[in-house]
Amino acid sequence: MLGVRIALLGEVSARDGARWVDLGPAKQRCVLAALAVDLDRAVTVDRLTERVWGAHPPHRARETLSSYVSRLRRLDLRLDRRAGGYALVAGEDDVDLHRFRRLCAQARTADDQRAATLLGEALGLWRGEPLAGLDGDWAALERDRLRQERLAVECDLTEVLLRLGRGEELVAELSTRAARHPLDERVAAQYMLALYRGGRAADALEHYRRLHTRLVAELGTDPGHVLRDLHGRILNGDPSLTGAPARTGVTPRQLPAAPAPFVGRHAELDRLDAALDGAGGTVVISAIAGSGGIGKTWLALHWAHRNAHRFPDGQLFVDLRGFSPDGTPISPGAVLRGFLDALGAEPDRIPVEPHARAALFRSMVADKRILVVLDNAADTAQVADLLPGTSAGTVLVTSRNRLTGLITGHSARHLPLDALADEEARALLADRLGADRVAAEPAAVAELVALCGGYPLALSIVAGQVAAGTPIADVVADLREFGLDALADGDPAASLPAVFSWSHRALTAEQAELFALLGAAPGPDLGLPAAAALAGLPQPRVRALLRELEQASLVTRDAAGRYRMHDLIRRFAADRAADHDRDAALRRLIDFYLRTGHAGNLLLHPYVTPIELDPPLPGVRVRPPADDAEALAWFDAEHAVLLAIVEAAVALGLDRDVWRFAWTLNNYHFRRGNRTDQFAVWEHALAAAERLDDPAARLLAHRSAGRANADVGRPEEAMRHLYLALELAERTNARADLAHTHHALTWSWLQRGDDGRALAHAESCLEIHRTIGNPAWVADALNAVGWCAARVGRHDHARRHCLEALALQRTHGDRDGEADTLDSLGFIAHETGDHESAVDHYSAAVALYRELENDSQAVSTMDRLAASLLALGRTDQARATWREAETRYRAHQRDEEAAEVRRRLDALDSAAEAPGSAG
């Protein structure tokens, strides 16, 4: 660390211990500040000159700049000369601005108590107006950005404190902030909430009225839905606003790590900043276009990380794979599913249809200051449904195509990206290899820059080879000898395939084989265990090989330890997979995922009947998940790869593995409410099973395809498959499968409103399960009979079956089944007039569902609980329960049920207002 500490968050100053350091005249202080904001990164002389003197520097500006740098160095400040400019070298804690940002970054991943401490410490570093004492356009612009950054952090801290239950003590501070930022709706919402918690609801409502009036008068718009919702909750006296610490919402932070090093692109970064600063009430969309390997993603991520503080509601990121080796871009529906999961949407409220998912996504991000980075888009159609609908959001899109439709139809700012200038390319090499190394071979570096054509990816690959110790001149000689093939656009100066060929030539045989197989592997990325199975080698050896490929810039490793390739490198690698035993490697990978998934599925649903697997292939080593939580995490991390693996198994004709994968994914998809992928996988599985001479596989496939069709709203197809499964089970005397199919038909007929047929199937299911003797299956069937019998008025019959089911479930620890049966007993008690018992059963079921985080089932039981409360004359409790049920129904997009609850609430209110009512 430096002895000298630099302060930018106030007057520009420096201290060496207890001693203030004289930084000289204002322009010299501006030089230090201009370097300090880009700590440890090269700032070119031209850019530094512009920051200090503006667009029209004096005649001898460069000489004066050199003099200022020399004087600053004499103050024990380390100012390194780097290619094309200077860099201030210091630790983050030696410059208050960077310490401030580090503390804020730590707070984003901390719990609320820790976050409040970190954010308070960060704001305590401010000593007044930032960059005080400096003038000029750059200082003014930077000062304004820093003010916005401080405001965002102040609001973040207030948000944390409000979540921790604070309120009244924040009013004075928020009053001042609201006066300074009268149109900022986030500030207004926090101020209103603090007023409300301080017992000043009238003042909160008056502040909303004044803000509303001003927004309409000055901007011609109403407040956003967040503020309107808060206003309504204050009007209604919502008890959840009173200040008890609440469960926090989900704030996605999906940005991959920022690229390092990052050089140049100052003009492009300024244009992105300007687009955000001058939004003018419209959603900001910037489209970065350029050829593969030009640095589009690096630019997008660098800007996104640099401006993350301006998006306190989160950052979403997705690689759309518009130009991927397998030629299959990710569908907008699949992307929306991932975004909705990241935003905390309940799995069973996520619609199946893409347009409905898009509508839900726009609703969830409406009026949120959120950044959406859509990387590697194929065309406008792929991104159109992924755009927020309100002006608070910002979208950054990268593509190899110029997205004309996005520019003309959505007012996107087009940002074409060209190769790095020679000076920037040399700066990149200096950052990777060291300034001394580059300075020692100027002629070789100049030719290397020319041969790489200014492509950041090409320069990084070459630098990875040079870093191993080979002289730059030797690398250049090799490049000259092997040549550079032209890209598809015919530009011979941008010859990435030749760079890849040369990099591949330098690999050992073992490295080259793994590199090729990684290119052929399905899915966007791989973890180490999967890569080891692909290679058929022990994990330690594969870890070492991956590290070597990473050092050569041929693969990258993310924060979760997963490995991926740039699309161009992946295509290059896949083309070489034919030189190795590609099909054998893919079969090992399929076997690895099937075995791990099989073990995980048994943990998610211990009562499922296991399927038989073939003996493991040589070279496949599996470590099963330890418990159901680890299994769920594994499925979450590997889901995209698993879906791609299914497609690979289909392409290889591995029909038996295809339906086995569908079985493996079945319970995971059910838990996550992922109906679309469940349907697609079972469609593949059904086709595969039909090609097999295996009645058991066809039976399972038809039954599961029936349930999957029902889940996506295809009842006729669902029944067709279920009755085919029933016929197969009867013909083959598969007793357990016959019972399971009757059970599936029970709930399908209940969905269609035929309670009599449902009861008949439930009783058939129970009769068979009693002969098999599995207690969990028997209990499930008993409860199904009980529910259906109650629906047709056979209450004593229903009660006996449900009580027997409950005893079995409690004996064998089946908590999901216990909650279902308690709900059934509540229904039976209510229907027979025993409303006290109904309330007891329903309340116990709701409590258990909540422990299991099964909100979809809990809200249905709450609806029934309210009816029993009303029957007991406990009107206020019934009203409160139905209000909560209405809110939860709407959250799950169960609009018909929400509307029915609303009608009951309206009837209660009408009865209370009627003459002679007791209230």
C-alpha positions, -999 to 999 in steps of 0.1 A, spaced: 0 0 0 10 36 -5 22 58 24 1 85 7 -37 84 8 -56 103 -18 -90 119 -13 -114 126 -41 -147 126 -22 -144 162 -12 -116 186 -19 -89 168 -39 -62 162 -13 -36 137 0 -21 128 34 10 110 43 2 96 77 -8 127 98 8 151 73 -11 169 46 7 167 12 9 198 -9 -4 187 -43 4 219 -61 -17 240 -84 -53 231 -95 -42 217 -128 -17 194 -111 -43 182 -87 -66 176 -117 -39 153 -132 -38 133 -100 -76 131 -99 -78 121 -136 -54 92 -129 -70 82 -96 -105 77 -109 -90 50 -132 -68 36 -105 -41 11 -118 -52 15 -154 -35 33 -182 -49 67 -192 -35 79 -226 -18 112 -228 -44 126 -252 -72 116 -228 -54 129 -198 -48 162 -216 -85 164 -224 -95 158 -188 -72 185 -175 -76 213 -202 -107 203 -221 -112 200 -259 -88 229 -266 -56 224 -246 -27 250 -246 1 247 -272 26 231 -248 1 209 -229 21 177 -233 53 193 -218 33 208 -190 16 174 -183 50 157 -181 62 184 -156 31 178 -134 37 140 -135 73 145 -124 63 168 -95 37 143 -83 62 115 -84 84 135 -60 55 133 -35 60 95 -32 31 88 -56 37 59 -80 28 71 -116 39 44 -140 46 52 -177 26 27 -198 20 23 -235 5 56 -246 0 72 -212 3 70 -174 -12 49 -146 -15 57 -108 -5 25 -90 -20 21 -55 -42 -1 -35 -80 4 -34 -79 16 2 -54 43 -7 -80 62 -27 -112 70 -9 -134 67 -41 -122 31 -47 -125 22 -10 -161 36 -11 -169 14 -41 -153 -17 -26 -174 -13 6 -205 -8 -15 -198 -40 -35 -193 -60 -3 -226 -47 10 -245 -60 -20 -237 -96 -10 -240 -92 27 -269 -97 51 -288 -65 60 -271 -59 94 -236 -62 78 -248 -42 47 -259 -13 69 -225 -12 86 -206 -13 53 -228 13 35 -225 36 66 -187 33 65 -187 39 28 -208 71 31 -186 83 60 -157 87 35 -175 116 19 -163 151 30 -184 173 8 -187 180 -29 -165 155 -48 -135 168 -67 -138 202 -50 -113 227 -61 -112 214 -97 -129 231 -127 -134 222 -163 -159 200 -183 -144 166 -172 -144 175 -135 -180 188 -138 -192 157 -155 -173 134 -132 -186 153 -102 -222 149 -113 -217 111 -118 -202 108 -83 -232 127 -69 -256 103 -85 -235 74 -72 -237 88 -37 -274 93 -39 -279 56 -51 -258 44 -21 -277 66 3 -309 51 -10 -295 16 -7 -286 23 29 -321 37 36 -337 6 19 -316 -17 42 -325 3 73 -362 2 64 -360 -36 59 -345 -38 94 -376 -21 107 -363 15 111 -386 44 102 -393 74 123 -356 82 129 -351 84 92 -377 111 86 -354 142 90 -327 129 67 -352 118 41 -371 151 42 -339 169 32 -332 143 5 -367 146 -9 -364 183 -11 -331 180 -30 -345 154 -54 -382 162 -56 -390 140 -86 -370 109 -75 -397 83 -69 -374 60 -50 -366 88 -25 -403 97 -23 -413 61 -15 -387 58 13 -398 91 27 -435 81 27 -427 48 44 -406 65 71 -434 90 77 -460 63 79 -439 43 104 -435 75 124 -473 78 128 -476 105 101 -497 87 75 -515 120 66 -481 136 58 -471 106 37 -503 109 17 -499 146 13 -463 141 0 -477 117 -26 -504 142 -36 -478 170 -41 -454 147 -60 -483 134 -82 -493 170 -90 -458 180 -99 -451 149 -121 -482 156 -141 -474 193 -144 -437 190 -152 -434 156 -170 -469 148 -180 -468 114 -163 -482 97 -133 -461 81 -105 -448 46 -112 -466 15 -100 -443 10 -70 -452 44 -56 -489 40 -65 -489 6 -47 -473 21 -16 -499 49 -16 -527 24 -18 -512 3 10 -509 34 32 -545 43 25 -556 8 35 -534 7 66 -515 -23 54 -500 -39 86 -470 -52 67 -458 -16 65 -454 -11 102 -418 -19 104 -413 -55 114 -382 -68 95 -395 -84 63 -383 -110 41 -362 -93 14 -370 -95 -22 -347 -110 -48 -321 -86 -63 -304 -104 -92 -266 -98 -96 -259 -119 -127 -230 -100 -143 -201 -123 -150 -167 -111 -138 -154 -78 -153 -128 -84 -180 -92 -77 -169 -73 -61 -184 -95 -37 -202 -80 -9 -223 -92 18 -246 -128 21 -258 -130 55 -242 -152 70 -269 -176 40 -268 -178 41 -230 -186 78 -232 -214 71 -258 -229 45 -235 -227 69 -206 -243 97 -226 -272 74 -237 -280 67 -201 -275 103 -189 -298 116 -217 -325 90 -215 -353 116 -216 -380 94 -203 -376 64 -226 -361 30 -219 -324 31 -228 -313 4 -253 -278 4 -267 -269 -22 -293 -231 -30 -296 -224 -45 -330 -192 -60 -345 -176 -91 -357 -168 -121 -334 -138 -116 -311 -139 -78 -315 -146 -72 -278 -183 -66 -277 -189 -86 -245 -158 -72 -228 -170 -36 -235 -206 -44 -223 -194 -61 -191 -168 -34 -183 -194 -6 -187 -220 -27 -168 -197 -32 -138 -185 5 -139 -222 16 -137 -236 -12 -115 -243 13 -87 -268 31 -110 -289 -1 -111 -298 -8 -75 -326 -31 -84 -303 -56 -100 -285 -67 -132 -296 -95 -155 -272 -112 -180 -277 -139 -206 -256 -153 -234 -282 -157 -262 -259 -179 -282 -270 -163 -314 -238 -174 -331 -230 -206 -314 -214 -238 -328 -246 -258 -327 -265 -231 -345 -293 -231 -319 -299 -197 -303 -316 -197 -269 -354 -190 -274 -368 -159 -258 -391 -181 -237 -362 -199 -222 -344 -167 -214 -375 -152 -198 -379 -183 -177 -343 -178 -164 -349 -141 -158 -382 -147 -139 -365 -173 -117 -337 -148 -110 -363 -121 -101 -379 -144 -76 -411 -154 -94 -428 -184 -79 -422 -213 -103 -459 -223 -105 -469 -187 -114 -447 -186 -145 -468 -189 -176 -461 -215 -203 -467 -192 -233 -437 -169 -242 -459 -138 -247 -474 -143 -212 -439 -148 -198 -428 -115 -215 -458 -97 -199 -450 -110 -165 -413 -100 -169 -423 -65 -179 -446 -63 -149 -418 -75 -125 -392 -50 -137 -417 -21 -143 -402 11 -128 -372 -7 -114 -337 6 -121 -324 -26 -136 -298 -34 -162 -304 -62 -187 -274 -73 -207 -283 -95 -237 -251 -108 -251 -246 -125 -285 -280 -119 -300 -289 -134 -334 -315 -108 -345 -341 -84 -333 -368 -110 -329 -347 -128 -303 -345 -98 -280 -378 -79 -286 -396 -98 -258 -367 -93 -234 -370 -55 -233 -385 -38 -202 -416 -18 -209 -409 13 -188 -383 40 -188 -365 30 -156 -347 0 -172 -316 0 -193 -307 -27 -219 -273 -35 -234 -274 -58 -265 -244 -72 -283 -245 -89 -317 -224 -96 -347 -253 -82 -368 -264 -46 -369 -298 -50 -353 -317 -26 -376 -351 -36 -363 -340 -28 -328 -327 6 -339 -357 16 -360 -385 -1 -340 -372 4 -304 -350 36 -307 -319 17 -297 -286 35 -299 -263 18 -324 -227 14 -313 -205 -2 -339 -173 -16 -325 -141 -17 -346 -107 -32 -339 -85 -16 -312 -62 12 -323 -25 2 -324 -18 22 -292 -46 5 -274 -35 -30 -286 0 -23 -273 -15 -12 -240 -34 -45 -238 -2 -64 -244 16 -43 -218 -11 -51 -192 -8 -88 -199 29 -91 -204 43 -62 -184 55 -28 -198 92 -38 -196 86 -69 -217 68 -50 -244 93 -21 -244 122 -46 -249 110 -58 -283 93 -28 -300 97 -40 -336 83 -75 -327 54 -59 -308 45 -36 -337 44 -66 -361 24 -87 -336 -2 -59 -332 -5 -57 -370 -8 -95 -374 -35 -97 -348 -55 -69 -365 -64 -52 -332 -87 -80 -321 -88 -82 -283 -94 -119 -283 -66 -126 -307 -42 -104 -287 -52 -122 -254 -46 -157 -270 -12 -146 -282 -3 -129 -249 -11 -162 -231 15 -180 -252 41 -153 -248 36 -152 -210 50 -187 -209 84 -173 -217 87 -174 -255 104 -143 -269 79 -121 -287 100 -122 -319 98 -160 -319 60 -158 -316 58 -133 -345 80 -156 -366 57 -185 -360 26 -164 -368 43 -152 -400 52 -187 -410 17 -202 -403 0 -172 -419 -34 -156 -412 -65 -167 -430 -90 -141 -438 -123 -139 -419 -156 -144 -437 -158 -106 -442 -126 -108 -462 -105 -85 -439 -70 -100 -439 -60 -79 -409 -86 -95 -387 -75 -132 -390 -87 -149 -359 -88 -184 -374 -51 -183 -380 -45 -172 -345 -66 -201 -333 -47 -225 -356 -14 -213 -343 -26 -215 -306 -39 -251 -313 -5 -261 -328 12 -252 -296 -9 -276 -275 3 -309 -263 -16 -340 -277 -35 -343 -244 -44 -306 -243 -55 -307 -280 -78 -337 -274 -95 -321 -244 -98 -288 -263 -115 -306 -293 -139 -326 -271 -149 -295 -251 -159 -279 -284 -181 -308 -292 -198 -310 -257 -235 -300 -256 -246 -271 -235 -232 -237 -227 -205 -248 -201 -192 -278 -181 -181 -283 -145 -149 -302 -137 -166 -336 -130 -184 -335 -163 -152 -325 -182 -134 -354 -166 -161 -378 -178 -159 -363 -213 -122 -368 -214 -123 -402 -196 -95 -390 -173 -91 -385 -135 -103 -351 -123 -69 -339 -110 -54 -345 -145 -83 -327 -162 -81 -298 -138 -45 -293 -147 -53 -295 -185 -82 -270 -181 -59 -247 -162 -34 -249 -191 -61 -242 -217 -73 -213 -195 -39 -198 -194 -37 -201 -232 -70 -181 -233 -88 -210 -250 -113 -216 -222 -126 -194 -194 -136 -203 -159 -164 -184 -142 -169 -177 -105 -189 -209 -100 -160 -230 -114 -176 -238 -147 -157 -238 -180 -168 -223 -212 -154 -212 -246 -159 -182 -267 -181 -191 -297 -153 -187 -323 -129 -208 -303 -156 -234 -297 -164 -237 -334 -127 -240 -341 -124 -268 -315 -155 -286 -326 -142 -288 -361 -112 -308 -348 -133 -332 -327 -136 -356 -356 -98 -362 -352 -107 -378 -318 -133 -403 -307 -161 -378 -304 -190 -402 -301 -173 -422 -273 -166 -390 -254 -202 -379 -258 -215 -413 -246 -193 -409 -215 -207 -375 -208 -242 -387 -213 -235 -416 -189 -221 -392 -163 -251 -369 -164 -276 -398 -164 -260 -414 -133 -257 -382 -113 -292 -371 -122 -306 -406 -114 -291 -403 -79 -304 -367 -75 -339 -377 -85 -341 -404 -59 -331 -378 -33 -358 -354 -45 -385 -381 -43 -374 -411 -22 -406 -430 -29 -402 -431 -67 -395 -465 -82 -359 -464 -95 -352 -473 -131 -324 -497 -141 -292 -483 -155 -265 -501 -176 -231 -506 -160 -210 -474 -160 -188 -468 -190 -150 -469 -185 -137 -435 -174 -170 -423 -159 -167 -414 -122 -198 -400 -104 -201 -384 -69 -238 -384 -62 -253 -355 -43 -253 -358 -5 -289 -348 1 -320 -333 -15 -307 -297 -11 -275 -306 -29 -294 -325 -56 -316 -295 -62 -286 -272 -65 -269 -296 -89 -300 -297 -111 -302 -259 -110 -266 -255 -121 -267 -282 -148 -302 -277 -162 -292 -260 -194 -266 -287 -201 -290 -315 -192 -315 -302 -218 -287 -301 -244 -276 -336 -234 -311 -349 -241 -309 -334 -276 -274 -350 -281 -288 -384 -270 -316 -380 -295 -291 -372 -322 -270 -402 -314 -300 -425 -314 -296 -434 -277 -334 -440 -272 -331 -458 -239 -310 -429 -225 -335 -404 -238 -365 -417 -218 -342 -423 -188 -333 -386 -188 -369 -376 -189 -375 -398 -158 -344 -382 -142 -356 -347 -147 -393 -354 -138 -393 -344 -101 -369 -315 -106 -392 -300 -132 -422 -306 -110 -405 -288 -80 -395 -259 -101 -428 -256 -119 -410 -259 -152 -439 -272 -173 -426 -262 -208 -393 -281 -205 -411 -310 -188 -434 -313 -218 -406 -310 -244 -384 -337 -226 -413 -362 -224 -422 -356 -261 -387 -367 -269 -390 -396 -244 -423 -408 -258 -409 -409 -293 -378 -428 -281 -399 -452 -261 -421 -460 -291 -389 -471 -309 -379 -495 -281 -391 -530 -276 -398 -522 -240 -434 -520 -228 -424 -506 -194 -407 -477 -210 -437 -470 -233 -460 -472 -203 -440 -448 -182 -436 -424 -212 -473 -423 -220 -483 -418 -183 -457 -390 -178 -465 -374 -212 -502 -374 -201 -494 -354 -170 -471 -331 -189 -498 -324 -215 -523 -317 -187 -498 -292 -172 -496 -272 -204 -533 -271 -210 -538 -300 -234 -565 -321 -217 -576 -342 -246 -540 -353 -254 -535 -358 -217 -564 -383 -214 -553 -401 -246 -519 -408 -232 -532 -417 -198 -556 -443 -211 -529 -457 -234 -508 -461 -203 -537 -478 -185 -542 -502 -213 -504 -511 -214 -503 -516 -176 -533 -539 -177 -520 -559 -207 -486 -564 -191 -499 -569 -156 -477 -540 -143 -495 -536 -109 -475 -506 -96 -477 -488 -129 -514 -495 -131 -520 -480 -97 -499 -449 -106 -519 -444 -138 -552 -446 -119 -538 -420 -96 -529 -397 -125 -564 -402 -139 -579 -394 -106 -566 -358 -106 -571 -354 -144 -609 -362 -139 -610 -339 -109 -596 -311 -131 -623 -318 -156 -651 -317 -129 -661 -354 -130 -658 -363 -93 -675 -397 -97 -650 -409 -123 -622 -395 -102 -634 -415 -72 -636 -447 -92 -599 -443 -103 -588 -434 -68 -604 -465 -53 -588 -487 -81 -555 -471 -72 -559 -478 -35 -570 -514 -41 -538 -521 -60 -515 -503 -36 -528 -522 -6 -516 -554 -24 -482 -539 -31 -477 -526 4 -457 -494 -1 -469 -472 28 -463 -439 11 -482 -450 -20 -510 -464 2 -513 -432 22 -514 -411 -10 -542 -432 -24 -561 -432 8 -561 -394 8 -572 -393 -29 -602 -416 -21 -610 -394 9 -610 -362 -11 -630 -376 -39 -655 -393 -15 -660 -359 2 -666 -343 -31 -695 -366 -38 -710 -363 -3 -697 -396 13 -682 -379 43 -679 -408 68 -662 -429 41 -639 -399 33 -630 -393 70 -620 -429 76 -597 -430 46 -581 -397 54 -574 -405 91 -558 -438 80 -537 -419 55 -526 -393 82 -515 -420 106 -493 -436 79 -478 -403 68 -469 -393 103 -454 -428 110 -432 -426 79 -424 -389 80 -442 -379 47 -447 -342 55 -459 -333 20 -486 -360 22 -495 -350 57 -502 -315 47 -524 -327 18 -544 -350 41 -549 -323 68 -564 -302 40 -587 -330 31 -598 -335 67 -605 -297 69 -627 -300 38 -646 -330 53 -652 -312 86 -664 -281 70 -688 -299 47 -703 -317 78 -707 -286 98 -678 -291 123 -663 -257 115 -640 -256 146 -623 -289 135 -621 -275 100 -603 -244 112 -579 -266 132 -571 -289 103 -568 -261 77 -545 -241 100 -522 -270 105 -521 -277 68 -513 -241 60 -485 -240 86 -470 -272 72 -472 -260 36 -454 -228 46 -427 -248 62 -423 -268 30 -424 -235 10 -454 -248 -10 -473 -215 -14 -494 -228 -43 -511 -254 -21 -511 -231 10 -532 -204 -7 -559 -230 -18 -562 -241 18 -563 -205 31 -593 -199 8 -611 -228 24 -600 -218 59 -616 -184 54 -650 -200 46 -648 -220 79 -639 -189 99 -669 -171 84 -692 -200 93 -681 -196 129 -689 -159 128 -652 -148 130 -658 -123 102 -627 -102 107 -604 -132 106 -622 -145 75 -619 -112 58 -581 -109 66 -575 -145 54 -594 -140 21 -575 -107 15 -542 -126 19 -555 -154 -3 -566 -129 -30 -531 -114 -30 -514 -148 -32 -538 -160 -60 -529 -130 -81 -492 -135 -74 -496 -170 -88 -517 -156 -118 -547 -177 -106 -570 -149 -117 -603 -168 -117 -598 -179 -81 -587 -144 -71 -619 -130 -87 -641 -154 -68 -624 -144 -35 -630 -108 -44 -667 -115 -48 -668 -131 -13 -650 -101 2 -674 -77 -16 -704 -97 -2 -689 -94 33 -685 -57 29 -721 -53 16 -734 -73 45 -715 -51 70 -730 -19 55 -766 -32 54 -791 -15 78 -793 -33 111 -760 -51 106 -740 -59 137 -708 -52 117 
